[in-house]
Amino acid sequence: MSDSPQTTEPDIVRGNAQPVSAGIVTALVGFTSSFAVVLTGLTALGADAAQAASGLLVLCVTQALGMLWLSRRYKIPITLAWSTPGAALLAGAGSVHGGWPAAVGAFIVVGVAIVLTGLWPALGKLISAIPTPLAQAMLAGVLLPLCLAPIGAVRDAPLAVAPVILVWLAAQRFSKRWAVPLAFLTAAVVICISLMTSENTLDASAMIPRIDLTAPSWTWQALIGIALPLYIVTMASQNIPGVAVMNSFGYTVPWRPSMIVTGIGTVLGAPAGGHAINLAAISAALAAAPTAHPDPKRRWIAAATAGWAYLVLAVGSAAVAALVVAAPAGVVETVAGLALLATLAASLTAALSDPAEREGAVVTFLIAASGVAVAGIGSAFWALLVGLIVRAVLIGSSTSLRSKS
């Protein structure tokens, strides 16, 4: 008989408890901290309540299936997410020429572009060549109006909005991770009180999860004003940082398979309203850090659990969307704005970090924040285009002066 200790089933269960709980937390934090942004973005593009709820549902499902396959295949904690910065971009873009079908067509193009990024390294290098300060300044400009929404909401509906902000502020002091989820929980209480004290009611049929398919169409305004900025933001603010986060914990992300999986997931989910899925960035640390499991080889269980948890959340996504529809004015906008504050701060920091890039970054930020559309194309595209021109002129002039001296 061998004297070596044997691993019993209770030991395995206890050993898996830590990564399983980490995976559940990853999914809960990821969902509750940004679903309001997703619904806001889809609605801004012309989706009705059923189409927006369908989009939220399919995003949960596609990223869950992607996580389950990637984490099990490579045995590393690869977590996926919907593109929260991308959803914020959609919220700032507003209606697009061609309406909701054109937006769906733009989502499909983004998915194809993500697949090509995995298959064709030159495309990834082209995206990496876009100056980070300008890409981050564009994102910050898009986020600014959304982050200002809570201020107007406090003015218009202080009794409904103030509790949400106060809970968020108190939670920031003790647990930043749970600040936005607790703010949403407070918002849910406010909505329930509003329903009980008013004649408004929840639509029971809308709480049943279902897929609402839309036949895509393509307009050049949607391709330039939606697809291109959404692709850039998703790559620059999600996929590339997601790889960096995983590297910081000693994991090498399989780039090509990850891009193919997320790209195909985006294409398949687009007709149902899903705008984009990608590598998780901020929430990736919840599954990849030592807190998920002391043994790095066991942390993939956290990512797999997050996938299963998102499938469970998908079942309740329609009920959450129905609750949002019934919310008093300003409540959902407040939750979305609070959820994006950290992203806005990070974007502004990156945009202004290099003194040589600041003028171009500031111009990019201001144009993106203006929300002005020209020729049916939203401000995000024009912000990046003008920012690149300003950068070329200023940095070219600076280089010329240095060479003469």
C-alpha positions in Angstrom: 0.0 0.0 0.0 1.1 3.5 -0.8 1.8 5.9 2.1 1.1 9.0 0.0 -2.0 11.0 1.0 -5.0 10.6 -1.2 -7.2 13.4 -2.3 -10.8 12.7 -1.2 -14.0 14.1 -2.7 -14.6 16.5 0.2 -11.1 17.9 -0.3 -11.8 18.5 -3.9 -15.1 20.2 -3.1 -13.4 22.4 -0.5 -10.6 23.1 -2.9 -13.1 24.2 -5.6 -15.1 26.4 -3.3 -12.8 29.3 -3.5 -12.6 29.6 -7.3 -16.3 28.8 -7.7 -17.2 31.7 -5.3 -14.7 34.0 -7.2 -16.4 33.1 -10.5 -19.9 33.9 -9.1 -18.6 37.2 -7.8 -17.0 38.0 -11.2 -20.3 37.4 -13.0 -22.4 39.3 -10.5 -20.1 42.3 -10.4 -19.7 42.4 -14.2 -23.4 42.2 -14.8 -24.8 44.5 -12.2 -22.1 47.2 -12.6 -22.7 47.8 -16.3 -26.0 46.3 -17.6 -27.6 49.7 -17.3 -25.0 51.1 -19.7 -25.8 48.4 -22.2 -29.5 49.0 -22.2 -28.9 52.8 -22.4 -26.6 52.3 -25.4 -28.9 49.9 -27.3 -32.0 52.1 -26.7 -30.1 55.2 -27.9 -29.6 53.5 -31.3 -33.3 52.9 -31.7 -33.9 49.5 -30.1 -37.3 49.2 -28.4 -37.6 47.7 -24.9 -37.9 44.1 -26.3 -34.9 44.5 -28.6 -32.8 46.0 -25.9 -33.7 43.1 -23.5 -32.9 40.6 -26.2 -29.5 42.3 -26.7 -28.7 42.0 -23.0 -29.8 38.3 -23.0 -27.7 37.3 -26.0 -24.7 39.2 -24.6 -24.9 37.1 -21.4 -25.2 33.9 -23.4 -22.5 34.5 -26.0 -19.9 35.6 -23.5 -20.8 32.7 -21.2 -20.3 30.1 -23.9 -17.1 31.8 -25.0 -15.7 31.7 -21.4 -16.7 28.1 -20.9 -14.9 27.0 -24.0 -11.8 29.1 -23.7 -11.2 28.4 -20.0 -11.7 24.7 -20.3 -9.7 24.4 -23.5 -6.6 26.4 -22.3 -7.0 25.8 -18.5 -6.4 29.5 -17.7 -8.9 32.0 -16.3 -10.0 33.7 -19.5 -13.0 35.8 -18.8 -15.1 37.6 -21.3 -17.4 40.6 -21.1 -19.6 42.8 -23.2 -18.0 46.0 -24.3 -19.0 48.5 -21.7 -17.0 51.4 -23.3 -18.6 50.3 -26.6 -22.1 50.5 -25.0 -21.2 54.0 -23.7 -20.1 54.9 -27.2 -23.5 53.8 -28.6 -25.3 55.8 -25.9 -23.4 58.9 -27.0 -23.9 58.3 -30.7 -27.7 58.5 -30.6 -29.8 57.5 -33.6 -28.0 56.4 -36.7 -29.0 56.7 -40.4 -30.9 53.5 -41.2 -32.2 53.1 -37.7 -31.8 49.9 -35.6 -31.3 47.5 -38.5 -28.3 49.6 -39.6 -26.9 49.4 -36.1 -27.3 45.6 -36.1 -25.4 45.6 -39.4 -22.6 47.7 -37.8 -22.4 45.1 -35.0 -21.9 42.3 -37.5 -19.1 44.3 -39.2 -17.4 44.8 -35.8 -17.5 41.0 -35.1 -16.0 40.3 -38.5 -13.3 42.8 -37.9 -12.5 41.2 -34.5 -12.1 37.8 -36.2 -9.9 39.3 -38.9 -7.8 40.9 -36.1 -7.1 37.4 -34.8 -6.4 35.9 -38.3 -4.5 38.8 -39.8 -1.8 40.3 -37.4 -1.3 43.4 -39.6 -4.8 44.6 -38.7 -4.0 44.3 -35.0 -0.8 46.3 -35.6 -2.8 49.0 -37.4 -5.1 49.4 -34.4 -2.1 49.4 -32.0 -0.7 52.3 -34.2 -3.5 54.6 -33.2 -2.1 56.8 -30.4 -3.4 55.7 -27.1 -4.0 59.2 -25.8 -6.3 60.0 -28.8 -8.2 56.7 -28.5 -8.7 57.3 -24.7 -9.6 60.9 -25.3 -12.3 59.9 -27.7 -13.7 57.4 -25.1 -13.5 60.0 -22.4 -15.4 62.5 -24.5 -18.1 59.9 -25.2 -18.4 59.1 -21.5 -18.6 62.7 -20.2 -22.3 63.3 -21.0 -23.2 60.0 -19.5 -21.2 60.7 -16.3 -22.9 64.1 -16.1 -26.4 62.6 -16.1 -26.5 62.0 -12.3 -26.1 65.7 -11.7 -29.2 66.6 -13.8 -31.1 63.7 -12.2 -30.5 65.0 -8.7 -31.9 68.3 -9.8 -35.0 66.8 -11.4 -35.8 63.9 -9.1 -33.8 64.3 -5.8 -35.8 61.9 -3.7 -35.4 59.1 -6.2 -31.8 59.6 -7.1 -30.2 60.8 -3.9 -30.4 57.4 -2.1 -28.7 55.7 -5.1 -25.8 58.2 -5.0 -25.4 58.1 -1.2 -25.2 54.3 -1.1 -22.7 54.3 -4.0 -20.6 56.9 -2.1 -20.7 55.0 1.2 -19.8 51.7 -0.6 -16.8 53.4 -2.3 -15.2 53.9 1.1 -15.4 50.2 2.1 -15.6 48.2 -1.2 -15.2 49.8 -4.5 -15.9 46.5 -6.2 -19.5 46.4 -4.9 -20.3 50.1 -5.1 -22.2 50.0 -8.4 -24.0 46.7 -7.6 -25.2 48.2 -4.3 -26.2 51.4 -6.1 -28.3 49.2 -8.5 -29.8 47.3 -5.6 -30.8 50.7 -4.1 -32.2 51.7 -7.4 -34.3 48.5 -7.5 -35.7 49.4 -4.1 -36.6 52.9 -5.4 -38.3 51.4 -8.5 -40.3 49.0 -6.3 -41.4 51.8 -4.0 -42.4 53.9 -7.1 -44.4 51.0 -8.5 -46.2 50.5 -5.2 -47.0 54.2 -4.8 -48.1 55.0 -8.4 -50.3 53.6 -11.0 -47.4 52.2 -13.0 -47.1 48.4 -13.3 -44.6 45.9 -14.5 -45.3 44.2 -17.8 -45.3 40.5 -16.8 -44.9 39.3 -20.4 -41.8 41.5 -20.8 -40.1 39.6 -17.9 -40.0 36.4 -19.9 -36.6 36.1 -21.7 -36.8 35.8 -25.4 -34.8 36.5 -28.5 -35.9 39.4 -30.8 -34.2 39.1 -34.2 -33.7 42.0 -36.5 -32.7 41.7 -40.2 -29.5 43.8 -40.6 -29.0 46.5 -43.1 -25.8 48.5 -43.9 -25.4 52.2 -44.4 -22.1 54.0 -44.8 -23.0 56.4 -42.0 -23.5 53.4 -39.6 -20.3 51.8 -40.7 -18.2 54.9 -40.3 -20.0 56.4 -37.3 -20.8 53.2 -35.3 -18.8 50.2 -36.5 -15.4 51.9 -36.8 -15.4 53.7 -33.4 -17.0 50.6 -31.7 -14.2 48.4 -33.1 -11.5 50.8 -32.0 -12.9 51.3 -28.5 -13.5 47.5 -28.0 -9.9 46.7 -29.1 -8.2 49.6 -27.3 -10.2 49.7 -24.1 -11.0 46.0 -23.6 -9.0 43.4 -25.6 -5.6 45.0 -25.3 -5.9 45.9 -21.6 -7.4 42.5 -21.0 -4.3 40.8 -22.3 -2.2 43.1 -20.1 -4.2 42.2 -17.0 -3.8 38.5 -17.6 0.0 39.0 -18.2 0.3 40.7 -14.9 -0.9 37.5 -13.2 1.4 35.3 -15.3 -1.0 34.1 -17.9 -0.5 34.3 -21.7 -3.8 34.8 -23.5 -4.2 32.8 -26.7 -4.7 35.8 -28.9 -6.0 34.3 -32.1 -8.5 31.8 -30.5 -9.8 34.6 -28.2 -10.4 37.0 -31.1 -12.0 34.3 -33.2 -14.3 33.2 -30.4 -15.3 36.8 -29.4 -15.6 37.9 -33.0 -17.9 35.0 -33.9 -19.9 35.5 -30.8 -20.4 39.1 -31.7 -21.5 38.2 -35.3 -23.9 35.5 -34.0 -25.3 37.8 -31.3 -25.7 40.9 -33.4 -29.1 40.1 -35.0 -30.5 39.6 -31.5 -29.1 43.0 -30.4 -25.7 42.1 -28.9 -23.2 44.9 -29.8 -19.9 43.3 -29.0 -18.2 40.8 -26.6 -14.5 40.9 -25.8 -11.8 40.0 -23.3 -12.6 41.3 -19.8 -10.3 43.9 -18.5 -11.2 45.2 -15.0 -13.2 42.1 -14.0 -10.5 39.8 -15.4 -8.6 40.3 -12.2 -11.4 38.8 -10.1 -10.8 35.4 -11.6 -7.1 35.6 -12.3 -5.8 37.0 -9.0 -4.5 34.8 -6.1 -7.8 35.5 -4.3 -9.5 33.2 -6.8 -7.1 30.3 -5.8 -3.6 30.1 -4.4 -2.7 27.7 -7.3 -2.6 29.5 -10.7 -3.5 26.2 -12.4 -6.8 26.0 -10.5 -8.1 29.6 -11.3 -9.6 28.5 -14.6 -12.4 27.1 -12.5 -13.3 30.7 -11.6 -13.7 31.7 -15.2 -15.7 28.6 -16.0 -18.0 29.3 -13.1 -18.5 32.9 -14.3 -19.6 31.4 -17.6 -22.2 29.2 -15.9 -23.3 32.2 -13.7 -23.8 34.4 -16.7 -26.1 31.7 -18.2 -28.2 31.9 -15.0 -28.2 35.7 -15.2 -29.3 35.5 -18.8 -32.6 33.9 -17.6 -33.2 36.9 -15.3 -32.0 39.6 -17.8 -35.5 40.2 -19.2 -36.9 40.9 -15.7 -34.0 43.3 -15.0 -34.7 45.1 -18.3 -38.4 45.3 -17.5 -37.5 46.8 -14.1 -35.4 49.4 -15.9 -38.3 50.4 -18.2 -40.5 51.0 -15.1 -37.8 53.1 -13.3 -38.6 56.7 -12.4 -36.9 59.3 -14.7 -33.2 59.7 -13.9 -32.6 56.6 -11.8 -31.2 54.3 -14.5 -29.2 57.2 -15.9 -27.7 57.7 -12.5 -26.6 54.1 -12.1 -25.1 54.1 -15.6 -23.2 57.4 -14.9 -21.8 56.1 -11.6 -20.8 52.9 -13.3 -18.7 54.8 -15.8 -16.9 57.2 -13.5 -13.9 54.9 -13.0 -13.6 54.3 -16.8 -13.8 58.1 -17.4 -11.1 58.7 -14.8 -8.8 56.1 -16.4 -9.4 57.4 -19.9 -8.7 61.0 -18.9 -5.5 59.9 -17.1 -4.3 58.0 -20.2 -5.3 60.8 -22.6 -3.3 63.5 -20.7 -0.4 61.4 -19.5 2.0 62.5 -22.4 2.6 66.3 -22.5 3.4 66.0 -26.2 0.0 64.5 -27.0 -2.1 66.8 -24.9 -3.3 69.3 -27.5 -4.5 66.6 -29.9 -6.1 64.7 -27.0 -7.9 67.7 -25.7 -9.3 68.5 -29.2 -10.4 64.9 -29.6 -12.0 64.9 -26.1 -14.0 68.1 -26.8 -15.3 67.0 -30.2 -16.4 63.6 -28.9 -18.1 65.3 -25.9 -19.9 67.7 -28.1 -22.1 65.0 -29.6 -22.2 66.9 -32.9 -23.0 64.7 -35.9 -21.9 65.7 -39.4 -23.2 64.1 -42.5 -25.1 61.6 -40.4 -21.8 60.4 -38.7 -21.5 60.7 -34.9 -18.9 62.8 -33.1 -16.7 59.9 -32.1 -15.4 59.4 -35.6 -14.9 63.1 -36.2 -13.1 63.4 -32.9 -10.6 60.8 -33.8 -10.1 62.1 -37.3 -9.5 65.7 -36.2 -7.4 64.6 -33.3 -5.1 62.7 -35.7 -4.8 65.7 -38.0 -4.0 68.1 -35.0 -1.4 65.6 -33.8 0.2 65.3 -37.2 0.5 69.0 -37.5 1.8 69.7 -34.0 4.1 66.8 -33.7 5.3 67.3 -37.3 6.0 70.9 -36.6 7.8 70.0 -33.3 10.0 67.5 -35.1 10.8 70.0 -37.8 11.9 72.6 -35.3 14.1 70.1 -33.5 15.8 69.1 -36.7 16.6 72.7 -37.6 18.0 73.5 -34.2 
